[in-house]
Amino acid sequence: MNRTEFIIATAIILFVAFMLGWFASWLVFRFTRVSQSEVGELERMAQSLHEAEETRDQAITYLQQREAEMTNQLSQTEAELSAAMDGLRAARHEAEELRSYIERTNQG
């Protein structure tokens, strides 16, 4: 094999490699190409995701507000319960004093 044959063989091999690479690139492009309907579907999915995130944020905000209201109501209820217990304790003490006063006056 002389120098000219070697150059021609190398050129043919390089040309075949180039053609195989171009064909492979074309196949990849052909199979991975996104159609208009797929783009539309992706846009609809993105819009749905955005709406779901907004709904989630609204739900979280509502739950936080509701939790604050419930905590406030619980605090008020506990304060009322404490006041009622103090009043009951005072009423029991007063009733006990009245019973002892009545017993003393009935015996005396």
matplotlib code that plots the C-alpha trace (Angstrom):
import matplotlib.pyplot as plt

x = [0.0, 1.6, 1.0, -1.8, -3.8, -3.3, -4.6, -7.6, -8.5, -8.1, -10.4, -13.0, -12.9, -13.2, -16.1, -17.9, -17.4, -18.7, -21.8, -22.5, -22.2, -24.5, -27.0, -26.9, -27.4, -30.3, -31.9, -31.4, -33.0, -35.8, -36.7, -36.2, -38.0, -40.9, -44.2, -46.6, -49.1, -46.5, -45.5, -49.2, -49.5, -46.4, -47.8, -51.1, -49.2, -47.1, -50.3, -51.9, -48.9, -48.9, -52.6, -51.9, -49.1, -51.4, -54.1, -51.6, -50.3, -53.9, -54.6, -51.5, -52.4, -55.9, -54.7, -52.2, -55.0, -57.3, -54.6, -54.1, -57.8, -58.1, -55.0, -56.6, -59.9, -58.2, -56.4, -59.7, -61.4, -58.6, -58.8, -62.5, -62.1, -59.6, -61.9, -64.8, -62.7, -61.7, -65.3, -66.4, -63.6, -64.7, -68.4, -67.6, -65.5, -68.4, -70.9, -68.8, -68.6, -72.4, -72.9, -70.6, -72.4, -75.8, -74.7, -73.2, -76.4, -78.6, -76.6, -76.3]
y = [0.0, 3.2, 6.7, 7.6, 4.5, 5.1, 8.7, 7.6, 4.8, 7.2, 9.7, 7.1, 5.9, 9.5, 10.2, 7.0, 8.0, 11.5, 10.1, 7.6, 10.5, 12.7, 9.9, 9.2, 12.9, 13.0, 9.9, 11.4, 14.7, 12.9, 10.8, 13.5, 16.3, 17.7, 18.1, 21.1, 18.9, 17.9, 21.5, 22.4, 19.5, 20.7, 24.2, 22.9, 20.8, 23.8, 25.9, 23.1, 22.9, 26.7, 26.6, 23.7, 25.6, 28.7, 26.5, 24.9, 28.3, 29.5, 26.4, 26.9, 30.5, 29.5, 26.8, 29.2, 31.8, 29.1, 27.8, 31.3, 31.8, 28.4, 29.2, 32.5, 30.9, 28.2, 30.9, 32.7, 29.5, 28.7, 32.2, 31.8, 28.4, 29.7, 32.6, 30.2, 27.9, 30.8, 31.9, 28.4, 28.1, 31.4, 30.3, 27.0, 28.9, 31.3, 28.5, 26.7, 29.9, 30.3, 26.7, 27.1, 30.5, 28.8, 25.9, 28.3, 30.4, 27.3, 25.9, 29.1]
z = [0.0, -1.1, 0.2, -2.2, -1.4, 2.3, 2.0, -0.1, 2.4, 5.3, 3.5, 2.8, 6.4, 7.7, 5.3, 6.4, 10.1, 9.3, 7.6, 10.4, 13.0, 10.9, 10.6, 14.3, 15.1, 12.7, 14.4, 17.9, 16.7, 15.1, 18.2, 20.7, 18.9, 20.8, 18.9, 19.3, 21.1, 23.6, 24.1, 24.7, 27.1, 29.0, 29.2, 30.6, 33.1, 34.1, 34.5, 36.6, 38.8, 39.3, 40.3, 42.6, 44.3, 44.7, 46.2, 48.6, 49.7, 50.3, 52.3, 54.4, 55.0, 56.0, 58.3, 60.0, 60.5, 61.9, 64.2, 65.5, 66.1, 67.8, 70.0, 71.0, 71.7, 73.8, 75.8, 76.4, 77.4, 79.8, 81.3, 81.7, 83.3, 85.7, 86.7, 87.1, 89.3, 91.5, 91.8, 92.6, 95.2, 96.8, 96.7, 98.4, 101.1, 101.6, 101.8, 104.4, 106.4, 106.2, 107.3, 110.3, 111.2, 111.0, 113.1, 115.7, 115.8, 116.0, 118.9, 120.8]

ax = plt.figure().add_subplot(projection="3d")
ax.plot(x, y, z, "-o")
ax.set_aspect("equal")
plt.show()
